[in-house]
Amino acid sequence: MPRNPSPRPARVNGTTPRPARYPHHGDGSERPARRYASIKATAEFFDVDQATVRRWIASGMVTGYRVGVGSVKVDLNEAEDRIVQVIPAAAAKS
């Protein structure tokens, strides 16, 4: 029986393809590393209640990632991008 080839990236001109670019950055920068945190740790990071983080996940503001049987994690980079807003008056002073 023939062996299945290993799932390696296709080579183009003898080089492996570059990693996918981060789609939200127009400058073509590399995708930032994900920082997964539990719901409790995310709530502590943003100084909100755990129920608030669960509401963010339920409403689709933030993506929840199920890890294992019962653990839910949140990508802190994504949460920061979607939750934190700059106050215009404060931005003008700095």
Order of alpha helices (4+ residues) and beta strands (2+ residues): beta-alpha-alpha-beta-beta-alpha-alpha
